[in-house]
Structures are given as C-alpha cells and as structure tokens.
Amino acid sequence: MSFKIGDTITWTGKIDWELNRFHGDEYSVHRGTSYNSYLIRDEKTVLIDTVWAPFAKEFVENLKKEIDLDEIDYIIANHGEIDHSGALPELMRYIPDKPIYCTKNAVRSIKGHHHEDWNFVEVKTGDTLDIGKNKLVFVEARMLHWPDTMMTYMAGENVLFSNDAFGQHYASELMFNDLVDREELYREAMKYYANILTPFSPLVTKKIQEVIDMNIPINMICPSHGIIWRDNPLQIVETYLKWAADYQENQIVIVYDTMWNGTRKMAEAIAEGIKEADKDVTVKLFNSAKRDKNDILTEIFKSKAFLIGSPTINKGLAHSIGGLLEMMRGLGFKNKKAASFGSYGWSGEGIKLITQALKEAGIATVDDGIRELWNPDDEAKERLKAYGKNFVEAIKA
Ligand code: FEO
C-alpha cells in the first residue's frame, strides 16, 4: 500500500493493525500503529525513514512497485530506533552506497543496531539539502525522544517530517487528521505524549519555541507513527505546548491493588470523601492489577493529584503498584500532589514505601499516608472519608 499525500510526497510505510505491545511490554497499543515512511520525488528522490524490521521485506517490495530503488538519491534517517531504521538492512542490500543523512548520534544508534558501515552523512541543525523545487532543512531534536532524533523540514511545500513527535500509535486507513475520529486521535496522541515524551517536556517546549522562532510556514506535519496532521497542523503543536507545561485537569485519580478487598474499600471510602468535599472534581478509581498500566499513567498525567494504595505484602508492595511507581519515577510527572494508603495485617510498611517512591519520583506528597488494619469497618471508613476530604484541602496548599 502507498498513497500520495502531496504534489511530490508518497506515503510508503506500513500499517500494523496487529501490534498490541510496543517497547517490549512498556507500552500497550489498543489501536495498532503505523510506521510511516515517505518518498519525495522532486528533481532528487528522497526516502524518509523506513519501517520496523518484521515488515522489511514487504516494505522494500512495496517500494520497488513505486520506484526503481536505484533512483533513490538520498535516505534520511530521522531516528535510529528500529521501528524506523529496521528495514535499512533489507533496503541497503539493493542500494548499499546510497547516502544516509542522519545525526552524529544516529550513526551510533544505527550502527549499534545493524552493525553496518553504510555511507552515513552526518547533519546538524540548519544543514540543508537542495532536492529541486524543495529544500530539506535538518533540525536536531535531541531527547525527543532519543539523543539521535532529528526532524526534517521540506521548504517549498512546507512539510515537517517530525518523526516520533506529534505521532500516535493509531492504525487507520484514513491516515489524515480531518478524516479520523478526533476523540480517538487525541486520546492516542495524549497517551503517546504521557508515556513517552513526558520526561522531556522542558525540551519539547524549547524545541517548539525554536521552530516557532524560525518563523517557517507549516502546511502539514508528517510524524513517523499514526495520523498525518494536514488540517490546521499547528493544533497539535499548540496542544504539545499545553501538555509540556506540566499539564493537569480538574481530576483526582486513585490507583490501588488489593488482596482481599481491604485496600479497594479504602479507595472507595477516600473517593467518597473527595466527592463530598469537591463536587466538581472528576474522581477515577483503577485497580492496577486489572487495568492497563499505560492508560492509568495517562490518567495520572491528566490529574492534578492522585493517591496510590497497596496492601503490605511480605513487607513490600503489590507488584502492579511497584511496577507503576517505577514507571512514574522514569516519567517524572510534575505539578501533581499525591498520597498513599493501604491495608495491612502485620508489619504495615506499604504506605511508607509508596510515599518514599513518590518522593523519589519527584511528586509532592501531602502527608505520610493512611493505613488501616485488616478490612476497614464502618469506623475506619469514616476515617477514610475524612482523609479524602482533608486531601482535597491539602492539595490546595
Ligand atoms: Fe523512537 Fe518510533 O521510535
């Protein structure tokens, strides 16, 4: 499959309808994804990025139907991660001497993955490549989301090939933002931002400002995953600026795991107290052992505050909570307040461990948390409701 997306640009990627896990098991994919590769036919012919390795042969066969591979003048590798460089070994079997334009760091990552010494041409921000009516301008985008990442801007038709930034794991044959379901598109774009780009938010702001300062017209943004932004493409840039500015909505999330429902009942009583104290706030509860971890992290990303609960198990935490806290440490959410809770029968270290992990993740904790022995009785539930009410006050401070 391939299709034209402009006078000179043809999409030659792969829609992966089956993908359900990405980055190993680090990212859940509910709607498939696409690996977007773009063929530019100007006076020179340019291929931007390839696809993930399992689709390498299919990609090259498809590309051959579109063009004689020898006619490709330049290959641009905006990023070395193998969901985009994975088909290079197959492609380079046919055209081993063609130059691959990429950053210095991408030479390292591509060589590291593929162990080939291809004809790399290192580029940095501001370097250009004349391809005929259009000119390619390279813009390094370190840590968005790897140190090797860059974007390629095509001056003339004014298209930004943004690689992972502005992308989504969202398979659709419709491929354009004005054709797909807007709610689905933004849900996937936010999940992608929350789970992949959050650690780099200050750099997102800086890079976007740098591009704004360049004062370049942008008619279309072509990311390396998912849907292409052609209708008011700057909408996703403006949205990224909001998400990068320590985003929050009027929402409190309560995440817990539970063995015999004690911690679940605690979560529900705390939620009741929160709702009594603040009728406007959205409160959502998630059992982390039963719900998707990346969806939960997206809900935390949207929240102004959250609570994490676990029973004490073997002087530690339930593994789903332990895993979630580790992911939160890596993501480094900002501008959120939190607290811990949990039931216990004997030693009861759970809340202390959660509070400590939250602090290590850079989250402001409002207190040392609340724990209850065994299964909460009516008296305990009243305490927990009061705790929820106090939490609403505490996060205002
Ligand atoms: Fe960072 Fe889509 O790879």
Residues whose N, C-alpha, C, O or C-beta is under 5 A from the ligand:
A	BS01	FEO	E81 D83 D164
